[in-house]
Amino acid sequence: MSRKKVEEVIEEVEVKEPHLNDIFGLEDWDLYRAFAVENGYIIKEISPIVTEDGEKIRQFQVVEREIHVPTYEEQRQARAEAYRLEKDPITCQIDSLRDEEQTPEIEAKIEELKQQRAEVVADIQERFPYPEEGEK
């Protein structure tokens, strides 16, 4: 290979800049892996190229991560579990205090627990919002 050809090949390799949706082979794996990690993308393997002699050459593509948007039912189940784990124990404390003699201290504790429960419910509803109407 002539000196000029070698320099052109080296220059081409040095200039290679990865982009989203680029398709590449194993020879560029390290370059594209670093690019994907740095930008929060993922690499997926796509259909290989089949050469004339039947050899399969693996190909990959840099793609954006798919973001799962929970369905109404998934959110309903997540809320129910959060209520069971976080709200229900507070409700049980309130119920057990109601069985005791109602002194000002007990009444104050019940009110404090009710406030705590309301905050927990608001937090759960914020963490697990239902999809807008029509997105069910």
C-alpha positions in Angstrom: 0.0 0.0 0.0 1.4 3.4 -0.9 2.2 5.9 1.7 -0.6 8.2 0.5 -3.2 5.4 0.8 -2.0 4.5 4.3 -2.4 8.2 5.4 -5.9 8.4 3.9 -7.0 5.2 5.8 -5.5 6.5 9.0 -7.2 9.9 8.5 -10.5 8.2 7.8 -10.3 6.1 11.0 -9.3 9.2 13.1 -12.2 11.2 11.7 -14.9 8.5 12.4 -17.4 10.1 14.8 -20.3 7.9 16.1 -23.9 9.1 15.8 -27.2 7.8 17.0 -28.7 5.1 14.7 -25.3 4.3 13.1 -24.8 0.7 12.0 -21.4 -0.8 12.7 -19.5 -4.0 13.0 -17.4 -5.6 15.7 -14.3 -3.7 14.5 -15.9 -0.5 15.8 -17.4 -2.0 19.0 -15.3 -0.1 21.5 -15.8 3.2 19.8 -19.6 2.8 19.7 -19.9 1.3 23.1 -18.1 4.3 24.7 -20.4 6.6 22.7 -23.5 4.7 23.8 -22.5 4.7 27.5 -21.6 8.4 27.4 -24.9 9.4 25.9 -27.3 7.0 27.6 -28.0 5.0 24.5 -28.0 1.2 24.0 -26.5 -1.0 21.4 -28.7 -3.7 19.8 -27.7 -6.4 17.4 -29.5 -6.3 14.1 -29.7 -8.7 11.1 -26.2 -9.8 10.0 -24.8 -9.1 6.5 -24.5 -12.4 4.5 -21.6 -12.4 2.1 -21.5 -14.1 -1.2 -19.8 -17.1 0.3 -22.5 -17.4 3.0 -20.4 -15.9 5.8 -22.5 -13.9 8.3 -21.0 -10.6 9.5 -22.6 -9.3 12.7 -24.0 -5.8 12.7 -25.1 -3.5 15.5 -26.9 -0.2 15.9 -26.8 2.5 18.5 -30.4 3.3 19.5 -32.2 5.3 22.2 -33.4 3.5 25.3 -37.1 2.7 25.2 -38.8 4.3 28.1 -41.6 2.2 29.5 -44.7 4.2 30.3 -46.7 2.3 32.9 -50.3 1.4 32.0 -53.3 2.4 34.1 -53.4 -1.2 35.5 -49.7 -1.2 36.3 -50.0 2.1 38.2 -53.1 0.8 40.0 -51.2 -2.2 41.2 -48.2 -0.2 42.2 -50.4 2.2 44.2 -52.2 -0.6 45.9 -48.9 -2.2 47.0 -47.6 1.2 48.2 -50.9 1.8 50.2 -50.6 -1.7 51.7 -46.9 -1.2 52.8 -47.0 2.5 53.7 -50.5 3.7 54.5 -52.1 0.6 56.1 -49.7 0.4 59.1 -50.5 4.0 60.0 -54.3 3.2 59.7 -53.8 0.2 62.0 -52.0 2.5 64.6 -54.9 4.9 64.4 -57.5 2.1 64.9 -55.6 0.7 67.9 -55.4 4.1 69.5 -59.2 4.6 69.0 -59.7 1.5 71.2 -57.9 3.2 74.1 -59.4 5.7 76.5 -59.6 9.0 74.6 -57.3 11.4 76.5 -56.1 14.6 74.9 -52.7 13.0 74.3 -54.3 10.0 72.5 -56.4 12.4 70.4 -53.3 14.5 69.5 -51.5 11.3 68.5 -54.4 10.2 66.3 -54.5 13.6 64.6 -50.7 13.4 64.1 -51.1 10.0 62.5 -53.9 11.1 60.3 -51.7 14.0 59.1 -48.8 11.5 58.5 -51.2 9.2 56.6 -52.5 12.0 54.4 -48.9 12.9 53.5 -48.1 9.3 52.7 -51.2 9.1 50.4 -50.2 12.3 48.6 -46.7 11.0 48.1 -48.0 7.7 46.7 -50.3 9.5 44.3 -47.4 11.6 43.2 -45.1 8.6 42.7 -47.7 6.6 40.9 -49.8 8.9 38.8 -52.6 7.5 36.7 -52.2 8.1 32.9 -54.4 10.9 31.6 -57.9 10.0 30.5 -57.7 8.2 27.1 -54.3 6.7 27.8 -55.6 3.6 29.5 
